[in-house]
Amino acid sequence: MLKITINELPDGQRWCLQGRLVEQWASELRSAWREAQCGGDTRKRVVQLIDVTFIDRGGEHVLAEIMSDGAEFIASDVYTTHLLDDLRSALKRTRARKRKHEESDANH
């Protein structure tokens, strides 16, 4: 089970996640995130993962999507911190490849 609590702050939102970020619950998080994005709210969003006990591949994909939308993350354990670092690195590589591809297309 995953509990999602969204706290409204003056400068943004804090999304506090508790429990297991696995496929079924990851889908719920994705839906809630997309709904918030569609609202046009451009304030900062911080996702707190301190109380997340497990993350599967589905959860990793959702975190990557959220990260690509510009969210900031708070994590306390080594595994989650390492996972977030890996996701950031993958996102940077993907963006660099995309820029390179776009520049190549523009030159032709």
C-alpha positions in Angstrom: 0.0 0.0 0.0 1.1 3.6 -0.7 -0.2 6.6 1.1 0.1 9.9 -0.8 -0.2 13.1 1.2 -0.1 16.5 -0.6 0.7 19.5 1.6 0.1 22.9 0.2 2.9 25.4 0.9 3.2 29.1 0.0 5.7 28.4 -2.7 4.6 24.9 -3.8 3.6 21.5 -2.8 5.2 18.7 -0.7 4.2 15.2 -1.7 4.8 12.8 1.2 4.9 9.2 0.2 4.6 6.3 2.7 4.7 2.6 2.1 5.5 0.5 -1.0 5.9 2.2 -4.4 5.0 -0.8 -6.5 3.2 -1.1 -9.8 -0.4 -0.8 -8.7 0.4 2.1 -6.3 2.9 3.6 -8.7 0.0 3.9 -11.2 -2.0 5.8 -8.6 0.9 8.2 -8.0 1.3 8.8 -11.7 -2.4 9.6 -12.1 -2.3 12.0 -9.1 0.9 13.6 -10.5 -0.5 14.1 -14.0 -3.8 15.5 -12.6 -1.8 18.1 -10.6 0.3 18.9 -13.7 -2.9 19.4 -15.8 -4.1 22.0 -13.3 -1.5 24.4 -14.7 0.1 24.9 -11.3 3.8 25.7 -12.0 4.9 26.0 -8.4 7.7 23.9 -7.1 6.9 20.3 -6.1 9.0 18.4 -3.6 8.5 14.6 -3.2 9.5 13.2 0.1 10.4 9.5 0.0 11.6 9.1 3.6 8.8 6.7 4.5 8.9 4.7 1.3 9.9 1.1 2.2 10.2 -0.5 -1.3 10.4 0.7 -4.9 9.9 -1.7 -7.8 10.6 -1.1 -11.6 7.1 0.5 -12.0 7.9 2.8 -9.1 11.2 3.7 -10.6 9.6 4.6 -13.9 7.1 6.9 -12.2 9.8 8.6 -10.2 11.8 9.1 -13.5 8.7 10.7 -15.0 8.2 13.0 -12.0 11.8 13.9 -12.0 11.7 14.8 -15.7 8.8 17.2 -14.8 11.2 19.1 -12.5 10.3 17.7 -9.1 12.8 17.9 -6.2 13.2 14.8 -4.0 14.0 14.2 -0.3 15.3 10.8 0.6 17.1 9.6 3.8 18.3 6.1 3.1 21.2 5.0 1.0 19.3 2.9 -1.4 16.7 5.6 -2.3 19.4 8.3 -2.6 21.4 6.0 -4.9 18.3 5.2 -7.0 17.6 8.9 -7.4 21.2 9.6 -8.4 20.9 6.9 -11.0 17.6 8.3 -12.3 19.1 11.8 -12.5 22.1 10.5 -14.5 19.8 8.6 -16.9 17.7 11.7 -17.4 20.7 13.8 -18.2 22.0 11.2 -20.7 18.5 11.1 -22.3 18.3 14.9 -22.6 21.9 15.1 -24.0 21.1 12.5 -26.7 17.9 14.3 -27.5 19.7 17.7 -27.9 22.4 16.0 -30.0 19.8 14.4 -32.2 17.9 17.7 -32.6 21.2 19.6 -33.5 22.0 16.9 -36.0 18.6 17.3 -37.6 18.9 21.1 -37.7 22.2 20.8 -39.5 20.8 18.7 -42.3 
